[in-house]
Amino acid sequence: MQKIRKAVMADKGLSTYAHNVKIISQGGKVTLKGPVRSEEEKSSIEKMATDVAGAGNVTNEITIKPETPKKKS
């Protein structure tokens, strides 16, 4: 779990949302949860987790929450 967290935090191209994704590890299986800004961030984090935990050991429950433009008043 710590290796995945370090890899995510080291990627400065990811949003603050992506840096705050929950990484839950139990019995060699990893679950990813939380919102990110794009499909690219979602797949990037999943790849980092898979590189550490191995294929078939990662459950990706990350949701995509695009940035909403601020309304002009």
Secondary structure, 3 states (H helix, E strand, C coil): CHHHHHHHHHCCCCCHHHHCCEEEEECCEEEEEEEECCHHHHHHHHHHHHHHHCCCCEEEEEEECCCCCCCCC
